[in-house]
Amino acid sequence: MDTDDLDPIKKKPVKKDLTRMSIGDLKDYIADLKTEIARAEAAIVTKDKAKSGAESFFKS
């Protein structure tokens, strides 16, 4: 795998101009953000399980 294909780890998202968004668009935006947060939390759980498994493997 080429490391140029990977996204930078510390890339900050571009902030949207919320003043131009309607209430409906803002609610949709919040729903999208909540979905992304849930996806990130699931990735954390998966990585924690893998880390725990590796730690227990190397302890014994």
Summary of the structure (lengths in Angstrom):
residues: 60
radius of gyration: 18.0
end to end distance: 32.0
largest distance: 57.8
contacts: 87
relative contact order: 0.06
helix: 72%
strand: 0%
